[in-house]
């Protein structure tokens, strides 16, 4: 099985690096500058599960190779258009695209570009970052990658092969028969976390220190739950219990990566994570006062950022 991973950043670098380490046929599609660094220094992973530095196969624009059996997309949502352009030459008639993005809107965008038959569901639960030297820093005690068909059809061969490769690499997860529900559950949790952390400029533990913090968090979870239910994907009591368990731990340092990006003055996935949840709520006639306030806050930030960059 030939696997193409778009980029060699935090998630893509970690997942692809572990797959390559275990013997999988992995190619990283990267920009010229990243390619030079990888050719010079190798792919460096510093991890709670063991460090590794290794030479990896790379490709750049115009030398994509392929077609590939699987293409893993690990970009940010705001880079999806350029990501689709980048992988297009490597996608063949039998290629399966596995996006590891948050939310749901990217699936519709990928379907329109490549066809729904080529696009499956996928998500990542792993604490990783890339430092200034281009090293992948894996700090969480877990690394989970899940993927699966979005309908009731049995998993295609590309996914069963990818499942075997993921398990051989030491990464947890693999095939998930309920991937769409899992995507919704994660989105509801992440949307709540991003909205509250960015609006209040603190970790989930900081938010809970406010007099109304816990109530606001639970209200925001409920806004997302109603949207999921309207789409046929209510998390149910077990799903809600898991979501709340992540968001209501006093003293927690758990923080949305969107807040880190915002504090650095970087682009944020506000439209994809929060804005799209609100858009779906409006179509279903669901009120989302907390999410609306947080989204307006994020839009103000993005407008200010755009003015600064234009100077």
C-alpha positions, -999 to +999 in steps of 0.1 A: +000+000+000+013+034-010+005+063+014+009+100+007+008+124+036+003+161+029+029+179+048+052+168+076+039+191+103+028+181+138+001+155+131+013+145+096+049+142+107+041+121+138+017+097+121+037+094+089+069+090+109+056+062+130+041+045+099+075+048+081+093+035+111+073+004+111+080-003+074+050+013+056+055+028+022+050+065+031+058+097+011+055+132+025+043+159+001+060+190+013+071+225+003+106+231-009+119+246+024+105+217+045+119+193+019+154+207+023+152+204+061+140+168+059+167+158+034+194+175+056+183+165+091+157+137+086+123+136+103+129+141+140+103+129+165+106+135+202+079+115+220+066+100+252+066+068+232+102+070+221+124+093+201+134+086+165+153+104+137+149+089+103+153+096+066+120+096+048+107+098+013+095+132+002+079+147-029+073+184-039+050+201-063+054+186-097+070+154-085+040+140-065+043+105-079+013+082-075-014+075-078-015+065-041-038+040-024-043+064+006-039+102+009-038+115+045-048+151+049-036+168+081-039+204+071-058+232+089-093+238+076-083+273+062-056+256+041-080+231+026-083+247-009-046+248-014-043+212+001-068+199-025-048+215-053-016+200-040-029+164-038-050+164-070-021+151-092-016+122-068-052+111-067-061+082-090-093+063-097-088+040-067-073+065-042-090+069-008-087+103+009-086+102+047-089+138+061-079+142+098-096+176+101-120+188+128-156+196+122-177+184+092-176+210+065-144+198+050-161+165+040-186+184+018-158+204+002-137+172-005-168+154-018-174+182-043-138+182-055-130+145-057-163+126-053-179+112-022-168+077-031-131+087-025-136+105+008-139+087+042-142+100+077-111+104+099-099+121+131-069+124+153-065+125+190-029+132+197-010+160+216+017+171+191+034+203+180+063+213+158+091+234+173+112+261+156+137+235+144+110+215+126+111+187+152+078+169+160+071+170+198+046+144+210+037+152+246+005+133+253+005+097+266-018+087+238-018+089+200-051+078+183-060+079+146-094+067+136-110+063+102-139+046+085-166+045+059-192+073+063-221+049+053-230+014+061-208-003+035-181-026+046-146-011+049-128-010+016-094-027+012-075+005+014-089+011+049-083-025+061-047-022+049-044+012+066-058-003+098-031-030+098-004-004+091-016+018+120-017-011+144+018-022+133+031+014+139+021+014+176-005+041+170-039+034+186-072+035+169-077+023+133-110+013+117-140+029+133-175+017+122-191+048+138-166+074+125-193+100+117-207+100+152-172+102+166-165+132+144-197+149+158-188+140+194-153+155+189-166+185+172-191+193+199-164+190+225-138+210+205-163+237+195-172+242+232-136+243+242-125+267+215-154+290+220-150+293+258-112+293+259-109+320+232-137+341+245-124+341+281-087+338+272-078+309+294-076+271+298-107+250+306-096+251+342-094+289+342-129+291+327-143+270+355-129+295+381-154+321+369-187+322+389-207+313+358-180+293+341-193+258+346-228+268+336-216+285+304-195+254+295-225+231+300-248+255+281-224+256+252-221+218+251-259+216+249-260+240+220-237+217+201-256+186+212-288+201+198-272+207+164-258+172+164-292+158+172-308+177+144-283+161+120-291+127+134-260+124+155-270+131+191-240+120+213-264+104+238-258+103+275-226+082+272-212+106+246-221+136+267-206+121+298-173+118+279-175+153+265-182+168+299-155+148+316-129+166+294-143+201+299-153+202+336-121+192+354-112+219+380-077+231+377-072+216+342-047+231+319-065+217+289-067+244+263-079+247+227-051+250+201-072+278+186-064+299+217-026+293+212-029+304+176-049+334+186-024+345+212+004+342+186-015+363+161-020+334+137-049+323+116-076+304+134-102+278+123-131+300+136-153+296+105-149+258+103-152+250+140-175+276+155-191+293+125-202+262+108-218+249+140-238+281+141-248+279+104-262+244+109-280+256+140-297+284+121-309+260+094-324+238+121-339+267+141-317+262+171-306+291+193-268+293+201-263+324+222-230+314+237-215+302+204-227+334+186-209+356+212-177+336+209-178+336+171-183+374+170-153+377+192-132+355+168-145+375+138-133+407+154-099+392+160-097+380+123-107+414+111-081+431+132-055+406+121-063+412+084-059+450+089-025+445+105-013+422+077-025+447+051-003+475+064 
